[in-house]
Amino acid sequence: MKPIIRALSLGELTDLIDWAADEGWNPGLEDAAMFQAADPEGFIGAFVGDEMVAAISAVAYGQDFGFIGLYICRSDMRGKGYGKAVWTAGMDRLAGRTIGLDGVEEQQANYRSKGFKPVYETIRYSGRPAALPVRAERPRMATAQPTPDIVGYDALCFPAPRRSFLQRWLQPPHHAVAAVTSEGTTGYAVARACRSGFKIGPLFADDSETALELLEALAGACDGGELNIDVPATQVDFIAALGAAGFSPTFSTTRMYKGPPPKLDAANVFGVTTLELG
């Protein structure tokens, strides 16, 4: 039966987040509403009758960049072309943009065949940090809000402006902190409660020392819960410090792009925002 392809309501996006939990992806407790703020029309489902059988996120950040994620077909409906239908709809929606995704190893050959090229590996580190190294004179930690300073800093580290997303992502119940010096904002980070523990993202900072101090501040806000952070493998010093603090690698993906890779301050990215939205 040919499916109906359309954008998801908030309730249907909540169902998709539940599918992600069933897949073991450990989504955030508030992800449906927070994700929808990025692009209300960017979550697409295939429906047979009244039932959603497959879905995908195809979030557009302006006219130049988009991101694919949450690509799931219901297990009892696989092999019928429904997954392909939502994939095609998502890619069509983002046509003309550079498109990013985070691919697990077993799917990377498939994504390469669709024109995506690998750029860097991301490794998830998980743990309950016993102690994180901090400097004697460290930046002041403040609650991060979607102010021009934070929005501007984010724009250096993410491929496109995303003010509407940040206006939700930085609000409670998420924990958001910024590092501030006499010269201005030197980084910011967010923690969100998940089905299990917390995920950190984004974690953007001028250097690894500031990144570790932001992480320490969030660890305190999360009351000792397990922290999970998706770190670009190029951040060697930061990864070494995580290992010394008791974090362990648990999962990896590869960031892939179809089209020219976006220009950003990659050296300032210590934790990606989410694997679903980029």
C-alpha positions in Angstrom: 0.0 0.0 0.0 1.4 3.4 -0.9 1.9 5.5 2.3 0.9 9.0 2.9 3.9 11.2 3.6 3.4 14.3 5.8 4.9 16.3 8.6 4.5 15.0 12.1 2.4 16.6 14.9 4.0 17.1 18.3 2.2 14.0 19.5 3.5 11.9 16.6 7.0 13.3 17.1 6.7 12.1 20.7 5.9 8.6 19.3 9.0 8.8 17.1 11.1 9.7 20.2 9.6 6.6 21.9 10.7 4.5 18.9 14.2 5.9 19.3 14.1 4.8 23.0 13.0 1.3 21.9 16.0 1.2 19.6 18.3 1.9 22.5 19.1 5.5 21.6 18.4 6.9 25.0 16.6 10.2 24.0 16.1 13.2 26.2 12.9 13.4 28.3 11.9 16.7 26.6 13.3 16.0 23.1 10.0 16.1 21.2 9.1 19.7 22.1 12.8 20.8 22.0 13.5 19.2 18.7 10.3 20.6 17.1 11.6 24.1 17.9 14.5 23.6 15.4 12.1 23.2 12.4 8.4 22.5 13.0 8.0 21.0 9.5 11.3 19.0 9.7 9.9 15.7 11.0 8.3 13.5 8.4 6.3 10.3 8.7 5.0 7.6 6.4 1.4 6.6 7.3 -0.6 3.6 6.3 -4.2 4.3 7.2 -3.9 6.0 10.6 -0.7 4.3 11.6 2.8 5.8 11.4 5.1 3.1 9.9 8.3 5.0 9.3 9.8 8.5 10.1 12.8 10.7 9.7 14.0 14.1 10.7 15.1 16.4 7.9 15.7 19.7 9.7 16.5 22.8 7.6 18.8 25.4 9.1 18.2 28.2 6.7 18.8 27.8 3.0 22.3 26.4 3.1 22.4 23.5 5.7 20.2 20.7 6.8 20.5 17.6 8.9 19.1 14.0 8.7 18.4 11.9 11.8 15.8 9.8 13.6 15.5 7.6 10.6 13.4 4.6 11.8 11.0 2.2 10.2 8.8 0.2 12.5 10.2 -3.3 12.9 7.0 -5.0 11.6 6.9 -2.8 8.5 10.4 -3.2 7.2 11.1 -4.4 3.7 8.0 -2.7 2.3 9.6 0.5 1.0 8.3 2.8 3.7 11.7 3.6 5.0 12.9 4.5 1.5 9.8 6.7 1.1 10.6 8.9 4.1 14.3 9.0 3.2 13.4 10.3 -0.2 11.0 12.9 1.3 13.6 14.1 3.7 16.3 14.4 1.1 13.9 16.2 -1.2 13.0 18.7 1.5 16.7 19.5 2.1 17.6 19.7 -1.6 20.1 22.4 -2.5 21.7 22.4 0.9 24.7 20.7 2.3 23.2 17.8 4.3 24.8 16.3 7.4 24.2 13.1 9.3 25.9 10.9 12.0 26.2 7.4 10.6 26.9 4.2 12.6 29.5 2.0 11.1 27.2 -0.6 9.6 25.3 2.1 7.6 28.2 4.1 6.3 28.6 2.2 3.1 24.9 2.8 2.4 25.3 6.5 3.0 28.4 6.7 0.8 26.3 5.2 -2.0 23.9 8.1 -1.6 26.6 10.7 -1.9 27.6 11.3 1.7 31.3 11.5 2.5 32.9 10.9 6.0 34.5 13.9 7.7 35.3 12.9 11.3 34.6 10.3 13.9 32.5 11.1 17.0 33.0 8.9 20.1 30.5 8.8 23.0 32.2 8.9 26.4 30.1 8.0 29.4 30.8 8.1 33.1 30.3 9.7 36.5 33.4 11.9 36.8 35.2 11.5 40.1 37.2 14.7 39.5 37.9 17.0 36.5 41.0 19.1 36.3 40.2 22.9 36.7 42.5 25.9 36.8 43.1 28.0 39.9 41.9 31.1 37.9 39.0 29.9 35.8 36.1 31.7 34.0 33.0 32.7 35.9 30.2 30.2 35.3 26.8 31.8 34.5 23.4 30.5 33.3 23.4 30.4 29.5 20.6 32.3 27.9 19.9 32.9 24.2 21.6 36.3 24.3 23.5 37.8 21.4 26.8 36.6 23.0 25.7 32.9 23.2 23.9 32.9 19.8 27.0 34.5 18.3 29.3 31.9 19.9 27.1 29.1 18.7 27.2 30.4 15.2 31.0 30.0 15.2 30.7 26.3 16.1 27.6 25.2 14.3 27.1 25.2 10.5 24.2 27.6 10.5 22.3 30.1 12.7 19.7 28.4 14.9 18.2 31.0 17.2 14.7 29.5 17.5 16.2 26.2 18.5 18.5 27.8 21.2 15.5 29.7 22.6 14.1 26.3 23.7 17.3 24.3 24.2 18.8 26.6 26.7 15.7 26.7 28.9 14.8 24.6 32.0 14.5 21.7 32.6 17.8 21.6 30.6 20.9 22.8 32.5 22.8 25.5 30.5 26.0 27.1 31.6 28.4 29.7 30.0 32.0 30.5 30.7 32.5 34.2 31.0 35.7 36.2 31.3 36.5 39.9 31.1 36.8 39.4 27.3 33.3 37.9 27.0 31.9 34.4 26.5 34.6 31.7 26.1 32.2 28.7 25.8 28.9 27.2 26.7 27.3 23.8 27.3 24.0 22.2 28.0 22.9 19.0 29.8 19.6 17.3 29.3 18.0 14.5 31.3 17.5 11.3 29.3 15.8 8.0 29.8 19.0 7.0 31.5 21.4 9.6 32.9 22.2 12.9 31.1 23.6 13.9 27.7 25.9 16.8 27.3 25.5 18.9 24.1 26.5 21.2 22.8 29.9 21.7 24.5 31.6 24.5 22.7 34.7 26.2 24.2 37.8 28.2 23.4 40.0 25.4 24.7 40.0 22.0 26.4 40.5 23.6 29.9 37.4 25.7 29.5 35.5 22.7 28.1 36.4 20.7 31.2 35.3 23.5 33.5 32.0 23.7 31.8 31.6 19.9 32.1 32.4 20.1 35.8 29.7 22.7 36.3 27.2 20.5 34.5 28.2 17.4 36.5 27.3 19.3 39.7 24.0 20.4 38.2 23.2 16.7 37.3 23.6 15.5 40.9 26.1 12.7 40.2 24.1 11.2 37.3 25.9 9.4 34.5 27.0 11.9 31.8 27.2 11.0 28.1 29.0 13.3 25.6 29.7 12.8 21.9 33.2 14.0 21.3 35.0 14.5 17.9 37.9 12.1 17.9 40.2 15.0 17.0 39.9 16.4 20.5 42.8 14.3 21.8 43.7 16.2 24.9 40.1 16.5 26.0 39.6 12.8 25.5 42.6 12.0 27.6 41.3 14.2 30.4 37.9 12.4 30.2 39.6 9.0 30.5 41.6 10.2 33.5 38.3 11.4 35.1 36.7 8.0 34.7 34.8 8.3 31.4 34.8 5.3 29.0 34.1 5.1 25.2 30.7 3.4 24.7 29.6 4.2 21.1 30.8 5.8 17.9 29.4 7.4 14.7 30.9 9.2 11.8 29.9 12.7 10.8 29.1 12.6 7.0 28.1 15.4 4.6 26.6 15.4 1.2 27.8 18.6 -0.4 30.6 20.9 0.7 31.5 20.5 4.4 30.3 23.6 6.3 32.9 26.1 7.6 33.0 26.3 11.4 35.5 26.5 14.3 35.9 22.8 14.6 38.6 23.2 17.3 36.0 24.7 19.6 33.6 21.7 19.3 34.2 19.4 22.3 30.7 17.8 22.2 28.1 17.8 19.4 24.6 19.0 20.2 22.8 15.8 19.3 23.2 13.0 16.9 19.7 13.6 15.6 19.9 17.4 14.9 23.7 17.9 14.3 
